[in-house]
Amino acid sequence: MPHVLIRELDPAVIKRLKLRARRHRRSLQAELKDVLEKASATSPADVIARIERVRAMFRRRRFSDSAVLIRRDRAR
């Protein structure tokens, strides 16, 4: 199987990936492999379809104006 080398990756990114790997109880290599496999399996059409499903779930709902809540919170 071919190898992949990524140069000059931000240390903060590596830290987050290590934390993610620890949460999933995997090695960093196993976590990166999983992330890359999932990313390559998701097509833009799949993402758009998922967004549309979520939009449909909330289409008929009414939400309060969050600015009112923010102002109320600031006034405390």
Distance bins in CASP14 RR format, pairs under 12 A and 6 or more apart:
PFRMAT RR
TARGET T0000
AUTHOR 0000-0000-0000
RMODE 2
METHOD distances of the structure
MODEL  1
1 33 0 0 0 0 0 1 0 0 0 0 0
3 29 0 0 0 0 0 1 0 0 0 0 0
3 32 0 0 0 0 0 1 0 0 0 0 0
3 33 0 0 0 0 0 1 0 0 0 0 0
4 29 0 0 0 0 0 1 0 0 0 0 0
4 32 0 0 0 0 1 0 0 0 0 0 0
4 33 0 0 0 0 1 0 0 0 0 0 0
4 35 0 0 0 0 0 1 0 0 0 0 0
4 36 1 0 0 1 0 0 0 0 0 0 0
4 40 0 0 0 0 0 1 0 0 0 0 0
5 32 0 0 0 0 0 1 0 0 0 0 0
6 13 0 0 0 0 1 0 0 0 0 0 0
6 14 0 0 0 0 1 0 0 0 0 0 0
6 17 0 0 0 0 0 1 0 0 0 0 0
6 28 0 0 0 0 0 1 0 0 0 0 0
6 32 0 0 0 0 1 0 0 0 0 0 0
6 35 0 0 0 0 0 1 0 0 0 0 0
6 36 0 0 0 0 0 1 0 0 0 0 0
8 14 0 0 0 0 0 1 0 0 0 0 0
9 15 0 0 0 0 0 1 0 0 0 0 0
9 16 0 0 0 0 0 1 0 0 0 0 0
9 17 0 0 0 0 1 0 0 0 0 0 0
9 18 0 0 0 0 0 1 0 0 0 0 0
9 28 0 0 0 0 0 1 0 0 0 0 0
9 32 0 0 0 0 0 1 0 0 0 0 0
10 16 0 0 0 0 1 0 0 0 0 0 0
10 17 0 0 0 0 0 1 0 0 0 0 0
11 17 0 0 0 0 0 1 0 0 0 0 0
11 18 0 0 0 0 0 1 0 0 0 0 0
12 18 0 0 0 0 0 1 0 0 0 0 0
12 19 0 0 0 0 0 1 0 0 0 0 0
13 19 0 0 0 0 0 1 0 0 0 0 0
13 20 0 0 0 0 0 1 0 0 0 0 0
13 28 0 0 0 0 0 1 0 0 0 0 0
13 32 0 0 0 0 0 1 0 0 0 0 0
13 35 0 0 0 0 0 1 0 0 0 0 0
14 20 0 0 0 0 0 1 0 0 0 0 0
14 21 0 0 0 0 0 1 0 0 0 0 0
14 28 0 0 0 0 1 0 0 0 0 0 0
14 31 0 0 0 0 0 1 0 0 0 0 0
14 32 0 0 0 0 0 1 0 0 0 0 0
15 21 0 0 0 0 0 1 0 0 0 0 0
15 22 0 0 0 0 0 1 0 0 0 0 0
15 28 0 0 0 0 0 1 0 0 0 0 0
16 22 0 0 0 0 0 1 0 0 0 0 0
16 23 0 0 0 0 0 1 0 0 0 0 0
16 28 0 0 0 0 0 1 0 0 0 0 0
16 31 0 0 0 0 0 1 0 0 0 0 0
16 32 0 0 0 0 0 1 0 0 0 0 0
16 35 0 0 0 0 0 1 0 0 0 0 0
17 23 0 0 0 0 0 1 0 0 0 0 0
17 24 0 0 0 0 0 1 0 0 0 0 0
17 26 0 0 0 0 0 1 0 0 0 0 0
17 27 0 0 0 0 0 1 0 0 0 0 0
17 28 1 0 0 1 0 0 0 0 0 0 0
17 29 0 0 0 0 0 1 0 0 0 0 0
17 30 0 0 0 0 0 1 0 0 0 0 0
17 31 1 0 0 1 0 0 0 0 0 0 0
17 32 1 0 0 1 0 0 0 0 0 0 0
17 33 0 0 0 0 0 1 0 0 0 0 0
17 34 0 0 0 0 0 1 0 0 0 0 0
17 35 1 0 0 1 0 0 0 0 0 0 0
17 36 0 0 0 0 0 1 0 0 0 0 0
18 24 0 0 0 0 0 1 0 0 0 0 0
18 26 0 0 0 0 0 1 0 0 0 0 0
18 27 0 0 0 0 1 0 0 0 0 0 0
18 28 1 0 1 0 0 0 0 0 0 0 0
18 29 0 0 0 0 0 1 0 0 0 0 0
18 30 0 0 0 0 0 1 0 0 0 0 0
18 31 0 0 0 0 1 0 0 0 0 0 0
18 32 0 0 0 0 0 1 0 0 0 0 0
19 26 0 0 0 0 0 1 0 0 0 0 0
19 28 0 0 0 0 0 1 0 0 0 0 0
19 31 0 0 0 0 1 0 0 0 0 0 0
20 26 0 0 0 0 1 0 0 0 0 0 0
20 27 0 0 0 0 0 1 0 0 0 0 0
20 28 0 0 0 0 1 0 0 0 0 0 0
20 30 0 0 0 0 0 1 0 0 0 0 0
20 31 1 0 1 0 0 0 0 0 0 0 0
20 32 0 0 0 0 1 0 0 0 0 0 0
20 34 0 0 0 0 1 0 0 0 0 0 0
20 35 0 0 0 0 1 0 0 0 0 0 0
21 27 1 0 0 1 0 0 0 0 0 0 0
21 28 1 0 1 0 0 0 0 0 0 0 0
21 29 0 0 0 0 1 0 0 0 0 0 0
21 30 1 0 0 1 0 0 0 0 0 0 0
21 31 1 1 0 0 0 0 0 0 0 0 0
21 32 1 0 0 1 0 0 0 0 0 0 0
21 33 0 0 0 0 0 1 0 0 0 0 0
21 34 0 0 0 0 1 0 0 0 0 0 0
21 35 0 0 0 0 1 0 0 0 0 0 0
22 28 0 0 0 0 1 0 0 0 0 0 0
22 30 0 0 0 0 0 1 0 0 0 0 0
22 31 0 0 0 0 1 0 0 0 0 0 0
23 31 0 0 0 0 1 0 0 0 0 0 0
24 30 0 0 0 0 1 0 0 0 0 0 0
24 31 1 0 0 1 0 0 0 0 0 0 0
24 32 0 0 0 0 0 1 0 0 0 0 0
24 33 0 0 0 0 0 1 0 0 0 0 0
24 34 1 0 0 1 0 0 0 0 0 0 0
24 35 0 0 0 0 0 1 0 0 0 0 0
25 31 0 0 0 0 1 0 0 0 0 0 0
25 34 0 0 0 0 0 1 0 0 0 0 0
26 32 0 0 0 0 1 0 0 0 0 0 0
26 33 0 0 0 0 1 0 0 0 0 0 0
26 34 1 0 0 1 0 0 0 0 0 0 0
26 35 0 0 0 0 0 1 0 0 0 0 0
27 33 0 0 0 0 1 0 0 0 0 0 0
27 34 0 0 0 0 0 1 0 0 0 0 0
28 34 0 0 0 0 0 1 0 0 0 0 0
28 35 0 0 0 0 0 1 0 0 0 0 0
29 35 0 0 0 0 0 1 0 0 0 0 0
29 36 0 0 0 0 0 1 0 0 0 0 0
30 36 0 0 0 0 0 1 0 0 0 0 0
30 37 0 0 0 0 0 1 0 0 0 0 0
31 37 0 0 0 0 0 1 0 0 0 0 0
31 38 0 0 0 0 0 1 0 0 0 0 0
32 38 0 0 0 0 0 1 0 0 0 0 0
32 39 0 0 0 0 0 1 0 0 0 0 0
33 39 0 0 0 0 0 1 0 0 0 0 0
33 40 0 0 0 0 0 1 0 0 0 0 0
34 40 0 0 0 0 0 1 0 0 0 0 0
34 41 0 0 0 0 0 1 0 0 0 0 0
35 41 0 0 0 0 0 1 0 0 0 0 0
35 42 0 0 0 0 0 1 0 0 0 0 0
36 42 0 0 0 0 0 1 0 0 0 0 0
38 46 0 0 0 0 0 1 0 0 0 0 0
38 47 0 0 0 0 0 1 0 0 0 0 0
39 46 0 0 0 0 0 1 0 0 0 0 0
39 47 0 0 0 0 0 1 0 0 0 0 0
40 46 0 0 0 0 0 1 0 0 0 0 0
41 47 0 0 0 0 0 1 0 0 0 0 0
42 48 0 0 0 0 0 1 0 0 0 0 0
42 49 0 0 0 0 0 1 0 0 0 0 0
42 50 0 0 0 0 1 0 0 0 0 0 0
43 49 0 0 0 0 1 0 0 0 0 0 0
43 50 0 0 0 0 0 1 0 0 0 0 0
44 50 0 0 0 0 0 1 0 0 0 0 0
44 51 0 0 0 0 0 1 0 0 0 0 0
45 51 0 0 0 0 0 1 0 0 0 0 0
45 52 0 0 0 0 0 1 0 0 0 0 0
46 52 0 0 0 0 0 1 0 0 0 0 0
46 53 0 0 0 0 0 1 0 0 0 0 0
47 53 0 0 0 0 0 1 0 0 0 0 0
47 54 0 0 0 0 0 1 0 0 0 0 0
48 54 0 0 0 0 0 1 0 0 0 0 0
48 55 0 0 0 0 0 1 0 0 0 0 0
49 55 0 0 0 0 0 1 0 0 0 0 0
49 56 0 0 0 0 0 1 0 0 0 0 0
50 56 0 0 0 0 0 1 0 0 0 0 0
50 57 0 0 0 0 0 1 0 0 0 0 0
51 57 0 0 0 0 0 1 0 0 0 0 0
51 58 0 0 0 0 0 1 0 0 0 0 0
52 58 0 0 0 0 0 1 0 0 0 0 0
52 59 0 0 0 0 0 1 0 0 0 0 0
53 59 0 0 0 0 0 1 0 0 0 0 0
54 61 0 0 0 0 0 1 0 0 0 0 0
55 61 0 0 0 0 0 1 0 0 0 0 0
63 69 0 0 0 0 0 1 0 0 0 0 0
64 70 0 0 0 0 0 1 0 0 0 0 0
64 72 0 0 0 0 0 1 0 0 0 0 0
65 71 0 0 0 0 1 0 0 0 0 0 0
65 72 0 0 0 0 0 1 0 0 0 0 0
66 72 0 0 0 0 0 1 0 0 0 0 0
66 73 0 0 0 0 0 1 0 0 0 0 0
67 73 0 0 0 0 0 1 0 0 0 0 0
67 74 0 0 0 0 0 1 0 0 0 0 0
68 74 0 0 0 0 0 1 0 0 0 0 0
68 75 0 0 0 0 0 1 0 0 0 0 0
69 75 0 0 0 0 0 1 0 0 0 0 0
69 76 0 0 0 0 0 1 0 0 0 0 0
70 76 0 0 0 0 0 1 0 0 0 0 0
END
